[in-house]
């Protein structure tokens, strides 16, 4: 009799909410949303949707490498599978005609998140979305606003300080130079999953010297030996012999069948 009564009480809720009422999947309430943009474009907006139709959004014209301190609150999401609709635009293209409508690029990514235990109350639970140059998105629960994984601004500052003429031979505006740096550094992620600042400094520097620098056998060996070790690629590239650096600059190297290089 008690079971029957319980069924009668829960039935209206089930009809209103569907199977969601009886789901055992995790529910995350009181969420604040923060985006971290590692693409070479400006991140305009993003919307997360779970399979039950719950939505959470954020964004706000985040430039490459930015995201800390931008929050939207408070949302509830449920489950382990999510779809992210996000929008970016090319600031350089926009600056060619600032009076024209911004041409936003719509992207869709799918994220699977294992059940995660949260701490903190509403407003202290931050779901960070990390947007990568290859268009995949990673979720990360946290309790603060820190968490940027790629620092394009630090890479640009180092290059401007040590290799200013190479980075900016035509004396262009600093914002243009920054976006150029971000595009080159984003390529390091796409090709080799590099995120460490020291690694990115050397990758962008050598790309400016020669976009095909990684075809040199000595560089290929370094990439293979330092894979998955943050900072190791940058340290090794700094120690390249002057003869190899010169060969890279002049593009006078090629790969022989036995893997050796010659001019």
N, C-alpha and C positions, 0 to 999 in steps of 0.2 A: 504493500500500500504506500509506504514511504517513497520507494523507488518510483512508483507511478506518479506520485505527487511532484517529486523532483523533476521528472520528465515534463510534466505539464507546465511547471514554472519556467523551465529552460527553453521550451519550444518556441515561445514568442521571440526570445533573444536570438535563437538559432535562425529563425526565419528572417530576422532583420539583418543579421551579420553573416549569414551563410555558415560555411564550415569553419570560419575563423574562430568562432567561440570555442570549439573543441580542439583547436590546434595546439600542439605541444611545442611549437617553434618559439624561439626567443623573441621577446618584445623589448624594444629599447625606447623608453619614454624620456621626456624632458631633454631632448637632444638639441645642442647648438651645432650649426654646420659651419665648417671652415674649409676653404679651398686653397690648395697649394699648386701653383701653376709652373710647370717646368717645360711647357711648350714654348716655341719661339714666337707665339702669338699672344694677343691680349685675350684673357678669359672673361667673357661677358657675363655668362650666367650658367648655372647648372641646376638640374632637378633630378632628385633620386626618387625612384618609385619602386615599392616592393610589390610582390605578387598579389597582395591584397588590395592594392590601389592606394595605399598611404603614400603621401608625397612629402618631400623635404627639399628646400632649395637654398641657394646662396649664390655668391659671386660678387659682382660689382666692379667690372673692368680691371681685373688683376693683370698687371704687366708680367712678363716672363720673370720667374724666380720669386714672385711675391705671393702673399697669402696670409702671413701672420697678422693677427689683430683684426681680421674681418670676420664677423660672426653674424649668423642669423639664428633666431631661437623662437619658439621651442617646438620640437617635432617629435612624432612617434613613428618608428619604423618596426617592421616585424619580419621575421624569417631569416633565411640565409642566402637568398638570391635577389639581386637588385639590378635595376636598369638605370643608367645615368645618361640623361640627355644633356649635352653641354654645347656651348656656343663660343666660338672664338672669332677674332678678325685680325687681319694683317694691318698693323699700324702704319707700316711703310706704304702700303697700297692706299690706305685712307689719306695719308698726307699728300698724295699726288693730286687729290681733289677733295679738300676738307669740307666742301659745301655739298658734296654728293652723299646720298644715304650710305651708311656703313654696311658693307657686304659681310654679313655674318655667315660663318661656316658651321653647320649643324653636325655634331658627331654623336654617336651612340656607343656606349660601352656597357658590358655586362660584368658584374662583380659578384663573386661568391664569397661569403663571409662566414666562417665557422662560428657557432654559438660562443659568445664572449660575455664574461662577467664584467659588469660596469661598477664603478665606484663614484661617489659624489652624488649630490642632489641635482634637481633641475637647474639648468644654467651652468653647471659645473661639468656636465658630460658633453664633451666635444667630439663630434665625428669629423675627422679630417679626411678630405678627399685629395689624393695626390694624383695630379694629371701629368702623364709622361709624354714625351715627344712622339712615341710610337702609338699614341692614342689609347693606351690602356690606363685604367684607373685603379688605384689601391685605396682601401679604407683603413683607417686607423683610429681607434678610440683613445682619447687622451683627456686630461683634466686641465690643460693649459693651452696657450696660443702659440707656443714654440713648436718647432717640428719641421721647418723647411729643410729639405734634403739636398738641394742643389743651389749654390750661391753664385749666380751669374754675375752679380755686381762685383763680387770679390775678384772674379776672373778678369772682368773688364778693367778694374782698377789696377791690377798687377800688370796687365798688358800695356795699359796707357802709361804706366810709370816706367816700365823697362823696355818696351818696344812700341812706343807711341807712333813713330813714323810708319812702321810696318802695319799697325792696326788702323791708322787713320792718315793715310798719305795725302788726302785731299782736304784735310782740315774741316771735316763735316761736323755737324752738331753732335753733342755728346749723346743725345738720345738715339740718334741713328747708329752711332758706333756701338752703343750698348746692345741694340737689337741685333746688329751684325754679330757681335760676340755671342749672344744667346743662340743664334741660329747655328753657329759653328760648334758651340758646346753641346747643343742638343744632338748634333750628329754623333758626338762621342757616346751618348747614351744609346742611340739607335744602333750603332755598329758594335759597340763594345761594352755597353752597360756601365760606363764610367760616370760616377757622381762626385767623387772626392775632388775638392777644390784644386789640390796640387796636380792631380791627374788631368783635370780640365785645362789648367793653365798651359801645360806642356802640349796637350792635344791641340788646342786652338793655336798656339804659337807655331807649331810645326805645320798645321794646316795652312796658315798664312804663308809660310815659306814655300810649301808645295802641297796642294790638296791630295796628292798621291803619296805622301810621305810614308804611309803605313805599308806600302808595297816594298819598301826596302827590307831586305832579309834581316838586317840587324834589328829593325823596329818590329818586324813580325815575330822575331824570337822573344823580344821584350813583352809584347802583347800576350804571347802564349804563356810565358813564365810568370807573369804578374796577374793573370786573370783571377778575379775574385779577391784580390788583396788591395784594399783601398790605400792609395798613396804610393804604392810600389811602382806603378807605371811612371808617374811623374818623377820620382827619385831616380829611376833608371834612365829616363830620357835626358835628365840633366847631366848625366855622366857619359853621354854618347861622345865618342872620339870626334875631334874636330874634322877629321877626314870624312867621317860619315855625315856630319852635319853639312859639310860643304857639298858632298854628293847629293844630298837631299835638296839643297838650295838650287843647284844647277840642273837638277833632274837628269843626271848623267849616270844613273844606275839602272840595272835590269836584273832580273832573276834568271839564273842559269838552271839547267836541269838538276844539278847537284845541290842547288840551294845557295850557292855562293853569289856574290855580287861583284861586278866589275864595271869600270867606266869605259 
